[in-house]
Amino acid sequence: MKHRYICRETGSIKEEKLFGDRCVRFLYSHLRENANWLFEKLTDRRFTSLLAYFNFDSFFNKKLNNTLINQLNNEEFKQTLYEPENIKSLRDFFERKIKYWEVRPMPEEEDVIVSPCDAKMLVGSNNERSLFWIKGVFFDFPEIIGDKSIWANDFRDGDFAIFRLTPDKYHYNHMPVTGKVLDFYILEGKFHSCNPNTIISFATPYSKNLRTVTIIDTDIKGGTNIGLVAFVEVAALMVGDIVQCYSENKYENPVSCINQMVLKKGCPKSLFKPGSSTVIVFFEKDRVSFSKDLVQNRINLNRENLFNNQVDIRLIETEVKVREEIGRKRYGLCN
């Protein structure tokens, strides 16, 4: 089965080449079913760190490194802060910095919500009466933000956006809104793959992975004014670390998130090291309106999509770029 998505820039439907797909399918079908003890070992921190080292740092993978690095075209090299000869490994490639202030323009309006990363995106809702309702496919709520979290009720019937990064993407996450940090915490977990085949074969993997949660109050002076926002960064196979590195001036003087800190929309917040992973942003009920094209794309009638084997409704992702508009403050009751 092919996995397809919609390119937002052109509106065309594209086929995704899934990185390490054969290994993922073997891990989540054969090993999980027949050697569960080994499956548990292979999804813990030690193994994911070892796998990341072999794939992104080891000289044994030099040929593969060169092949993937060469896929970065001239236009993308123009966006980076490095010369091509300075990217010597896959780790350099995945952790690259870009001239986002030039190549990722951002709307100036305060009420605009922007994409936190270069990713394939889905909109959804925890409210069963919503057009966007998706229950128990990608995560279990409120487990995803912590079963004992004091914030669970704030987002129980709200909307959310899922951003799935792939190995070729820029791996810094940027702030989708402006607001003040009310809470920041880490939820320990495993390191399951974020490959679409994992989603359809292994129930709610995002809820089981290590993740960081940042609760943001946007109802402040100069804020996005859409209530509370939960910014969830999900680790994955070969992503053993999520580095908090917020910076208001390009990438200079990065700092970790702390309570009462004001985070500005569009600024770098964190970095996945290395590989691919997922960001989920939760919003309070009736506070946001997603962009119309993202809503229409999600229910596109294209049938060749792995997610459509899992649920009855259509789930077509849209490829978005960091800092571009994905929604706005809701002023009425309808999208």
Residue pairs with C-beta under 8 A, 6 or more apart in sequence:
1 304
1 305
1 306
1 309
2 15
2 304
2 305
3 15
3 16
3 18
3 196
3 304
3 305
3 306
3 307
4 13
4 14
4 15
4 16
4 302
4 304
4 305
4 316
5 13
5 14
5 16
5 120
5 316
5 317
5 318
5 319
6 12
6 13
6 14
6 297
6 300
6 316
6 317
6 318
6 319
7 13
7 14
7 318
7 319
8 293
8 294
8 297
8 318
8 319
8 320
8 321
8 324
9 319
9 321
13 300
13 302
14 319
16 120
16 166
16 196
18 24
18 195
18 196
18 197
19 166
19 167
19 195
19 276
20 193
20 195
21 195
21 197
24 193
24 195
24 197
24 198
24 237
25 197
25 201
27 39
27 42
27 193
28 193
28 197
28 198
28 201
28 202
29 201
31 38
31 39
31 42
32 39
32 201
32 202
41 47
43 190
43 191
43 192
43 237
44 190
44 191
45 191
45 210
45 240
47 191
48 191
48 237
48 238
48 239
48 240
49 240
51 237
51 238
52 238
52 239
52 240
52 274
52 275
54 60
54 61
55 61
55 64
55 90
55 238
55 275
56 65
56 89
56 90
56 91
56 94
56 238
56 274
56 275
57 89
57 90
57 91
61 90
64 90
65 89
65 90
65 93
68 90
68 93
68 167
68 168
69 87
69 90
69 93
71 168
72 84
72 87
72 93
72 168
77 84
78 103
79 98
79 99
79 102
79 103
80 87
80 96
80 97
80 98
80 99
81 96
81 97
81 98
81 99
81 251
82 92
82 96
82 97
86 92
87 93
87 96
90 274
91 273
91 274
94 167
94 171
94 272
94 273
94 274
94 275
95 171
95 271
95 273
95 274
96 170
96 171
97 172
97 251
98 104
98 170
98 172
100 172
100 174
100 266
100 268
100 322
100 323
101 250
104 321
104 322
104 323
104 324
105 323
105 324
106 114
106 265
106 266
106 323
106 324
107 114
107 325
109 328
110 178
110 222
110 223
110 224
110 225
111 224
111 225
111 226
111 328
111 329
112 224
112 265
112 325
112 327
112 328
113 176
113 177
113 224
113 226
113 288
113 325
113 326
113 327
113 328
113 329
114 174
114 176
114 177
114 265
114 266
114 322
114 323
114 324
114 325
114 326
115 121
115 163
115 174
115 176
115 320
115 321
115 322
115 323
115 324
115 325
115 326
116 163
116 173
116 174
116 175
116 176
116 231
116 269
116 279
116 281
116 322
117 163
117 165
117 169
117 170
117 171
117 172
117 173
117 174
117 279
117 322
118 165
118 169
118 170
118 320
118 321
118 322
119 163
119 164
119 165
119 166
119 169
119 279
119 319
119 320
120 163
120 164
120 166
120 317
120 318
120 319
120 320
121 161
121 162
121 163
121 164
121 294
121 317
121 318
121 319
121 320
121 326
122 134
122 161
122 162
122 164
122 298
122 315
122 317
122 318
123 132
123 159
123 160
123 161
123 290
123 294
123 295
123 298
124 132
124 133
124 134
124 138
124 159
124 160
124 161
124 162
125 131
125 132
125 133
125 134
125 157
125 158
125 159
125 160
126 133
126 141
126 155
126 156
126 157
126 158
126 159
126 160
127 133
127 157
127 158
127 159
127 285
128 135
130 159
131 295
131 335
132 159
132 290
132 295
132 298
134 311
134 313
134 315
136 203
136 204
137 199
137 204
137 307
137 310
137 311
137 315
138 162
138 199
138 204
138 205
138 206
138 280
139 204
139 206
139 207
139 280
140 204
140 207
141 152
141 155
141 156
142 149
142 152
142 155
142 156
143 204
143 207
144 206
144 207
144 211
144 232
144 280
145 151
145 152
145 155
145 187
145 213
145 230
145 232
145 282
146 152
146 185
146 187
146 213
149 213
151 183
151 215
151 228
151 230
154 227
154 228
154 230
154 284
155 228
155 230
155 282
155 283
155 284
157 285
158 282
158 283
158 284
158 285
158 287
159 282
159 283
159 285
159 287
159 288
159 290
160 280
160 281
160 282
160 283
161 280
161 281
161 290
161 326
161 327
162 278
162 279
162 280
163 278
163 279
163 280
163 281
163 320
164 194
164 196
164 276
164 278
164 317
165 171
165 194
165 272
165 276
165 277
165 278
165 279
166 276
167 275
167 276
169 276
170 322
171 271
171 272
171 273
171 274
171 276
171 277
172 268
172 269
172 270
172 271
172 322
173 233
173 268
173 269
173 270
173 271
173 272
173 279
174 266
174 267
174 268
174 269
174 322
174 323
175 231
175 246
175 263
175 264
175 265
175 266
175 267
175 269
176 229
176 231
176 265
176 281
176 326
177 216
177 218
177 223
177 224
177 226
177 229
177 265
178 218
178 220
178 222
178 223
178 224
178 262
178 263
178 264
178 265
179 216
179 217
179 218
179 219
179 220
179 223
179 224
179 229
179 262
179 263
180 216
180 217
180 220
180 223
180 260
180 261
180 262
180 263
181 214
181 215
181 216
181 257
181 258
181 259
181 260
181 261
181 262
181 263
182 215
182 216
182 217
182 228
182 259
183 213
183 214
183 215
183 259
184 212
184 213
184 214
184 215
184 257
184 258
184 259
185 212
185 213
186 210
186 211
186 212
186 213
187 210
187 211
187 212
187 213
188 210
189 208
189 209
189 210
189 211
189 235
190 208
190 209
190 210
191 209
191 210
191 235
191 236
191 237
191 238
191 239
191 240
192 198
192 202
192 205
192 208
192 209
192 236
192 237
193 205
193 236
193 237
194 205
194 206
194 234
194 236
194 237
194 276
194 277
194 278
196 306
196 307
197 306
198 205
199 205
199 306
199 307
199 310
200 306
200 307
200 309
200 310
206 234
206 278
206 280
209 234
209 235
209 236
210 234
210 235
210 242
211 232
211 233
211 234
211 235
211 242
212 232
212 233
212 242
212 244
212 270
213 230
213 231
213 232
214 230
214 231
214 232
214 233
214 257
214 269
215 228
215 229
215 230
215 231
216 228
216 229
216 230
216 231
216 263
217 223
217 227
217 228
218 224
218 225
218 226
218 227
218 228
218 229
219 225
219 226
219 227
220 262
224 265
224 329
225 329
226 283
226 284
226 287
226 288
226 329
226 330
227 283
227 284
227 287
228 283
228 284
229 281
229 282
229 283
229 284
230 281
230 282
231 269
231 279
231 281
232 279
232 280
232 281
232 282
233 242
233 270
233 272
233 277
233 279
234 277
234 278
234 279
234 280
235 241
235 242
235 272
235 277
236 275
236 276
236 277
236 278
237 275
238 274
238 275
238 276
239 272
239 273
239 274
239 275
239 276
239 277
240 273
241 272
241 273
242 270
242 271
242 272
242 273
242 277
243 270
243 271
243 273
244 255
244 256
244 257
244 269
244 270
245 251
245 254
245 255
245 256
245 268
245 269
245 270
245 271
246 254
246 255
246 256
246 257
246 261
246 263
246 267
246 268
246 269
246 270
247 253
247 254
247 255
247 267
247 268
248 264
248 267
251 268
254 268
255 261
257 263
257 269
263 269
266 323
286 330
286 333
287 329
287 330
288 327
288 328
288 329
288 330
289 327
289 328
289 329
289 330
289 335
290 326
290 327
290 335
291 325
291 326
291 327
291 328
292 335
293 318
294 318
294 320
294 326
294 327
295 335
297 316
297 317
297 318
298 314
298 315
298 316
298 317
298 318
299 313
299 314
299 316
300 314
300 316
301 314
302 314
302 316
305 314
305 315
305 316
307 315
307 316
307 317
308 314
308 315
320 326
